[in-house]
């Protein structure tokens, strides 16, 4: 069965500094990987996905993620953090043979200080 | 273009009661999935509906049931509510293609007392 691990409950970074939110996955076969962001009292918003192709994926709001098959990781990155990036971030994996069912990690809270 | 809409946004029930949550998918989407997000946890897949039938189900008891209507909207029903059913219930819609991104609604927050 597929699974996702987000080892950090919270990541703290100063505005203007680069940020990384970590994610590792376990899935049989080639993974479909996603990052979503959740703001207070809001649903999940899609940031980016990896299906196939280039290992560096660019997404919304300046975020990008690097797929590393040998390390089974899909870390989310941004070169320069904004205070408005403060939110809850979820990594998710989908079984490519399934019907769009996503398995989410437990989430990482990103706090960007001014 | 409206995204995914869910109702009600908040509701409070007591143990043993039944609840119905509603979801209208994004325009052009025909597949609806439901997720349960407990406090401090990631969303957990409940089930998915396509062509008015349950296509896939997660590890949830039969107390959780659903329905999809011809206009693609959907309902989630939970019977015999338990305290542990308190959570944010998220509806997500997508096209039929397997690689399509899920679009989530803002959720219905259920509190069971």
Interface residues (C-beta under 8 A of the other chain):
Chain A: X4 X32 X34 X36 X41 X42 X43 X44 X45 X46 X49 X51 X90 X92 X96 X98 X99 X100 X101 X102 X103 X104 X105 X106 X107
Chain B: X4 X31 X33 X35 X40 X41 X42 X43 X44 X45 X48 X50 X55 X56 X58 X90 X92 X94 X98 X99 X100 X101 X102 X103 X104 X105 X106 X107
